[in-house]
Amino acid sequence: MEGIHRKMEEVRLQKFLANSGVCSRRKAEEYILQGKVQVNGKIVTELGTKINSEKDEVTFRGEKVENTINKVYVLLNKPIGYVTTTKDQFGRDTVLDLVKIKENLLPVGRLDMYTSGALILTNDGEFIYKITHPKYEIEKTYNVTVKGIITKEEIEKLENGVQIENYVSSPAKVRILKIDRDKDISRIEITIHEGKNREVRKMCASIGRKVLALHRSKIENLDVKYLKLGEWRYLSNKEVEGLLKK
């Protein structure tokens, strides 16, 4: 029978863990270095270790890791007040309290507790690795409400990149959505492809503007305008493939 004698492909241990939905590949590398992963009963700390999933038994924190999972991809419109983690040490609500399905999902990137909007969750660790890697330059679009009337010069600064702590932000796409002089606020749209911690808030702070509200409206072409806050939907195969083609 064709293929019956084919040698099973060996894969790096961190890739196997990611493909099995345990965690992202980057996190898997951390767990391996920390001695939390065993292969055939022995702790492995070398990132170059390869395994054959048909013959080798991999355990993580004492539990056997299976490599047969139904990969799912979810788009959530995250409300304010939920943290983007799987568990929270302070007992706060997490995004997984909103997406209750049998698969164990992980967030792709993060949104802080006070930011709403588009968030992808999946059990595909390789997908997480590819989507969050800087070289793919996945665009994220934010609707930002700031205090005061923003100026053309401030918009240009955001577009060209601003000094944030120890780095300069990459050039951004910025446009004004609304100016409300009575309320003394401005609404702008900012599109970036970096994913640094609280970057949009820090960008606005660098031009002297306080962020009053922050909502991520899109990840690439995935828009949450048809999802109410707290609602989610599955991504189609076409949408997943579109993100991976970046």
C-alpha positions as CSV (number, residue, x, y, z in Angstrom):
1,M,0.0,0.0,0.0
2,E,1.5,3.3,-1.0
3,G,3.1,5.2,1.8
4,I,3.0,2.4,4.4
5,H,6.8,2.2,4.7
6,R,7.3,6.0,4.7
7,K,9.5,7.2,7.5
8,M,7.7,9.5,9.9
9,E,9.0,13.0,9.8
10,E,10.9,14.3,12.8
11,V,10.1,17.7,14.1
12,R,11.6,20.0,16.6
13,L,10.2,19.6,20.1
14,Q,9.0,23.2,20.3
15,K,7.2,22.9,17.0
16,F,5.5,19.7,18.2
17,L,4.3,21.4,21.3
18,A,2.9,24.3,19.3
19,N,1.2,22.1,16.8
20,S,-0.4,20.2,19.7
21,G,-2.0,23.3,21.0
22,V,-0.1,23.4,24.3
23,C,1.3,26.9,23.7
24,S,2.9,29.1,21.2
25,R,6.3,28.1,19.8
26,R,8.1,30.9,21.7
27,K,6.5,29.8,24.9
28,A,7.4,26.2,24.2
29,E,11.0,27.2,23.9
30,E,10.8,28.8,27.3
31,Y,9.2,25.7,28.9
32,I,11.9,23.5,27.3
33,L,14.7,25.7,28.7
34,Q,13.0,25.7,32.1
35,G,13.1,21.8,32.1
36,K,9.3,21.5,32.1
37,V,9.2,19.1,29.1
38,Q,10.1,15.4,29.0
39,V,10.7,13.1,26.1
40,N,10.4,9.4,26.9
41,G,10.6,10.1,30.6
42,K,13.8,12.3,30.4
43,I,13.9,16.1,30.9
44,V,15.0,17.8,27.7
45,T,16.4,21.3,27.7
46,E,18.0,21.5,24.2
47,L,16.0,23.6,21.7
48,G,17.4,21.5,18.8
49,T,15.9,18.3,20.1
50,K,13.8,16.5,17.4
51,I,11.1,14.0,18.1
52,N,9.1,11.4,16.2
53,S,5.5,11.8,17.3
54,E,4.7,8.2,16.3
55,K,7.4,6.7,18.6
56,D,8.3,9.3,21.2
57,E,6.2,10.2,24.2
58,V,6.3,13.8,25.2
59,T,5.0,15.0,28.5
60,F,4.5,18.6,29.7
61,R,4.1,19.2,33.4
62,G,3.4,15.5,33.9
63,E,0.7,15.1,31.3
64,K,1.1,13.4,27.9
65,V,0.9,15.6,24.9
66,E,-1.2,14.4,22.0
67,N,-0.6,15.7,18.5
68,T,-4.1,15.1,17.2
69,I,-6.2,18.2,17.7
70,N,-9.0,19.9,15.8
71,K,-7.6,23.3,15.0
72,V,-10.0,26.2,15.4
73,Y,-9.6,29.9,14.9
74,V,-11.9,32.4,16.6
75,L,-12.4,36.2,16.2
76,L,-13.6,37.8,19.3
77,N,-14.8,41.4,19.9
78,K,-13.3,41.8,23.3
79,P,-15.1,44.1,25.8
80,I,-13.3,46.3,28.3
81,G,-12.7,44.6,31.6
82,Y,-11.4,41.3,30.4
83,V,-7.7,40.3,30.5
84,T,-6.0,38.6,27.6
85,T,-4.7,35.6,29.4
86,T,-5.8,32.0,29.9
87,K,-5.7,32.3,33.7
88,D,-5.5,35.4,35.9
89,Q,-3.7,35.4,39.3
90,F,-6.1,38.1,40.6
91,G,-9.2,36.2,39.6
92,R,-10.2,38.7,37.0
93,D,-12.4,37.7,34.0
94,T,-10.4,36.5,31.0
95,V,-11.2,36.4,27.3
96,L,-11.7,32.6,27.7
97,D,-14.7,33.3,29.8
98,L,-16.3,34.7,26.7
99,V,-15.4,31.9,24.3
100,K,-16.5,28.6,25.8
101,I,-15.8,25.7,23.5
102,K,-14.2,22.3,24.2
103,E,-10.8,23.2,22.6
104,N,-8.2,24.9,24.7
105,L,-7.6,28.3,23.1
106,L,-4.7,30.7,23.4
107,P,-4.9,34.5,22.5
108,V,-2.9,35.6,19.5
109,G,-1.2,38.7,20.9
110,R,-2.7,40.8,23.6
111,L,-5.2,43.6,24.3
112,D,-4.9,45.3,27.6
113,M,-7.8,45.2,30.1
114,Y,-9.0,48.7,29.1
115,T,-8.9,48.2,25.4
116,S,-11.8,46.6,23.4
117,G,-11.9,45.1,20.0
118,A,-10.6,42.4,17.6
119,L,-8.7,39.5,19.1
120,I,-8.0,36.1,17.5
121,L,-7.9,33.0,19.7
122,T,-6.7,29.6,18.5
123,N,-5.2,26.2,19.5
124,D,-2.8,26.3,16.6
125,G,0.6,27.3,18.1
126,E,2.3,27.5,14.7
127,F,-0.3,29.9,13.6
128,I,0.3,32.1,16.7
129,Y,4.0,32.0,16.0
130,K,3.6,33.1,12.4
131,I,1.0,35.8,13.0
132,T,2.9,37.4,15.9
133,H,6.4,37.3,14.3
134,P,7.5,40.8,13.3
135,K,8.5,39.9,9.8
136,Y,4.9,39.2,8.8
137,E,3.9,42.8,9.6
138,I,0.2,42.0,10.3
139,E,-1.7,45.3,10.4
140,K,-3.8,46.2,13.4
141,T,-6.2,49.1,13.1
142,Y,-7.4,51.1,16.2
143,N,-10.0,53.7,16.8
144,V,-8.6,56.1,19.3
145,T,-10.4,58.9,21.3
146,V,-7.9,61.4,22.7
147,K,-8.3,64.5,24.8
148,G,-8.1,67.8,23.0
149,I,-8.1,68.9,19.4
150,I,-5.4,67.0,17.6
151,T,-3.2,69.0,15.1
152,K,-1.9,68.2,11.7
153,E,1.6,68.3,13.0
154,E,0.8,65.7,15.7
155,I,-0.7,63.4,13.0
156,E,2.5,63.7,11.0
157,K,4.6,62.8,14.0
158,L,2.5,59.6,14.5
159,E,2.8,58.8,10.9
160,N,6.6,59.2,10.8
161,G,7.3,57.4,14.1
162,V,7.7,58.8,17.6
163,Q,10.1,58.1,20.5
164,I,8.7,55.6,23.0
165,E,11.0,54.7,25.9
166,N,14.0,53.0,24.3
167,Y,12.6,52.7,20.7
168,V,11.0,54.7,17.9
169,S,7.7,53.4,16.6
170,S,7.5,52.3,13.0
171,P,5.7,54.6,10.5
172,A,1.9,54.4,11.0
173,K,-1.2,55.1,8.9
174,V,-3.2,57.8,10.7
175,R,-6.4,59.6,9.8
176,I,-8.8,61.9,11.6
177,L,-12.3,60.4,12.1
178,K,-14.0,63.2,14.0
179,I,-13.2,66.4,15.9
180,D,-15.7,67.4,18.6
181,R,-14.8,70.9,19.8
182,D,-17.8,71.0,22.3
183,K,-16.5,67.9,24.1
184,D,-12.8,68.9,23.4
185,I,-12.0,65.4,22.0
186,S,-10.6,64.0,18.8
187,R,-11.2,60.5,17.3
188,I,-8.5,59.2,15.1
189,E,-7.7,55.9,13.3
190,I,-4.2,54.5,13.7
191,T,-2.9,51.4,11.8
192,I,0.3,49.8,12.9
193,H,2.0,46.5,12.3
194,E,4.1,46.3,15.5
195,G,2.8,44.6,18.6
196,K,4.7,46.1,21.4
197,N,3.2,46.5,24.8
198,R,0.5,49.3,25.0
199,E,2.1,50.9,21.9
200,V,-0.8,53.0,20.7
201,R,-1.3,54.5,24.1
202,K,2.4,55.3,24.3
203,M,2.4,56.8,20.8
204,C,-0.4,59.2,21.8
205,A,1.3,60.0,25.1
206,S,4.5,60.9,23.2
207,I,2.6,63.8,21.4
208,G,1.0,64.9,24.6
209,R,-2.4,63.3,24.0
210,K,-4.2,61.3,26.7
211,V,-6.2,58.3,25.4
212,L,-9.8,58.3,26.6
213,A,-10.9,55.2,24.7
214,L,-9.2,52.6,22.6
215,H,-10.8,50.0,20.3
216,R,-9.0,47.7,17.9
217,S,-11.4,47.6,14.9
218,K,-9.5,45.3,12.6
219,I,-6.7,42.8,12.3
220,E,-5.7,42.9,8.6
221,N,-9.1,42.6,6.9
222,L,-10.8,40.9,9.9
223,D,-13.3,43.5,11.1
224,V,-15.4,43.2,14.2
225,K,-18.0,45.8,13.3
226,Y,-20.6,43.0,12.8
227,L,-19.9,41.5,16.2
228,K,-21.3,43.0,19.4
229,L,-18.9,43.4,22.3
230,G,-18.4,39.9,23.8
231,E,-19.5,38.1,20.7
232,W,-17.3,35.8,18.6
233,R,-17.2,33.8,15.4
234,Y,-15.1,31.1,13.8
235,L,-12.7,32.2,11.0
236,S,-13.1,30.6,7.6
237,N,-10.3,28.6,6.0
238,K,-10.0,31.4,3.5
239,E,-9.5,34.0,6.3
240,V,-6.9,31.8,8.0
241,E,-5.0,31.2,4.7
242,G,-5.2,34.9,4.0
243,L,-3.4,35.8,7.2
244,L,-0.7,33.1,6.7
245,K,0.0,34.4,3.1
246,K,1.3,37.7,4.5
